[in-house]
């Protein structure tokens, strides 16, 4: 139950106002601590204080490992240190402890920001500083030798308790409740039960009950429930205890448990076993050498027996002192003829002695070494030569294999690189396939052949032929163009003649060349010649090309109806239609070689002289115009079509171009937008254009009203919107473009 309430206390303490903690509890504790007398107490108290120092160091290490930035445990740890330091104000370390205390307290919470803006833990500096000054005070209190013994045993016990889940509060001495306090406790507890069970009417008298509970709690400020109980009582006092009964009784039960519970204690510590934490630096020896313990680390495990009969616990003591024989010479075999594979090491703590065997290897003595063979470790860089060349040893490495015979009759083999060697010859000749390397060691000679290739001499090299490796990118031209060799690659084939009559051929890519007849291409030309000249040898190749005639002049020769429009009778004001009408144009082209070519363009697009039937009643003529434009040439020609215009049944409609639209508002919704505008004069309908900002293509929607909602848009995108009015085929100017971001 204590552990459960302790966790409840720590959780609630996390939400305390740190300002309240610093301004009330902290300063009150500071004023009380300053009144302590600074004299060294008796020896029994010194030993207890040394134990507390050791505990505080372990707890500080645990808080640091958890990266605690700001908590009640952190403040209690610091003020426990200050309380203990005031008892030893005459010590050399006292002022340093006060300085480090102030520095740590003033920088709570322990957190900051790195150069990248990330939040980091900054408490390592303050935890390390506090533990350092605690160590100094501990050395002053108990002396160096006593301190080492106390640290190795006491710290191990405290660490074991911390690992079992105990907090700083668990390591303090528990408060004790007097018989008088017990009477008050029972009275206040019963009073609360009466309020809860409604045996007593809940009136203003409850505040006196709350104040009595405050007085009782104030007698035990070292209990783990103290601060949490203060908060609970404050809330109950302000708001009536109706909603706080369970928390009040829980805190009272915890206070009772903490003031009536004694922790079990250790009755004995015994060295139970030792083990090799780290082997010595040297573990391999030769006959006649002595054991070297440098680097050897031995850890001991102690067994703890507890006063309450619980299962014994263990803890580890690191780097224990040990003894071993370092003067006796090692031998491969012991007196019984067994091969020695380990060496004994003993730990004696003054009460118990334990021994462990360190594994070692003892090698027999070497009797003889001799060369058994040689081999090529790495071939020479050059293995191909010409008749009469000198052999090059660059890169050549000869490896020797030696046999080693030992005193126990065993034989091992060892390779040795970069052996010194001699060669059978210096210069090479045609047909030679190897050169011999020889190594001599202690009168033993071994040889190995190094493979080589010796070729005949080269007499001459000449260009044999050329070919097109890749055609130029452009192969089609107009008459008069200059040949473009971009992308053209020529490969030459060379012939090599050797002194033994053999020949070899190889290709040379990207040959330099000259274009012979490519400055001004003719329509009769089928290829372009490319020439390569190398040391007086000339070779050429033809590049196939297509040269087209060029149009020098173009105009409309004829324009004629293939079929006339379906409708030739109109009422005044009707829209003119060319439906059913097909017009062909004959284009006359004069080519670059003087020839003439006629090209018929079918169903060409034409323009009419006016889009609506004229107000004049009777027969009239509609002009049909074709505008030719192609490759820089342009021309136009007209046709006429007779039409008849009759009087309109009611009145003649005049058609006007609508005015420019003015957008009133634009609002964004979820994946949609709504745009509104003022009515435009002469407008019959409106066309709304929209697109994502930064794109080119506009989408559109046609409406007759003066507002439009566009849906199914992309969320979080910014859109551009514009509107223009339409009257039949006449279109007004675009409105100003508006921008809006869709939700």
Helices and strands as residue ranges (DSSP letters): H 2-14, H 18-20, I 21-26, H 27-33, H 43-65, H 72-86, H 94-106, E 111-113, E 119-121, H 124-142, H 144-163, H 168-171, H 179-196, H 206-218, H 226-239, G 241-243, H 245-258, E 266-278, E 284-286, E 297-306, E 313-317, E 342-348, E 353-359, E 361-363, E 366-378, E 384-386, E 397-406, E 411-416, E 422-423, E 434-441, E 444-451, E 453-455, E 458-470, E 476-478, E 489-498, E 503-508, E 514-515, E 527-534, E 537-544, E 546-548, E 551-563, E 569-571, E 582-591, E 596-601, E 607-608, E 618-630, E 633-646, E 663-669, E 672-677, E 685-692, E 699-703, E 707-710, E 718-727, E 730-731, E 738-741
